[in-house]
Amino acid sequence: MVNVFYINANALWYNKDPGISNGEPAGTYPPYENGNSYDVWIKKPDGTPVQGKVWPVDPVQYPDFSKDSTGTWWKELFVEFKKLIDFDGIWIVR
């Protein structure tokens, strides 16, 4: 399907919501686990991550893009994603 877009000279863009699900079984969702390793989450005054709801059933945590570690983590996510699916751009939904 992706190749059909390119054959017809179209550009492929993905919408990405930065909320990352925290309800996946341990060891199965690298975006969340690596986010923990990089300590990327927006935190409450007590140090626990802020949680919210977007499209997944489970709660999500939000990256704190003011941290340098978040930029590193976010870039790694998209480098890996680009290896799976070629795309021209990302629209980050807020």
Secondary structure, DSSP 8 states (H G I E B T S, - for coil): -HHHHHHTT---EEEE---EE--S-TTS-HHHHHHHHHT-B-B-TTS-B-EE-SSSSS-EE-B-TTSHHHHHHHHHHHHHHHHHS--SEEEE--
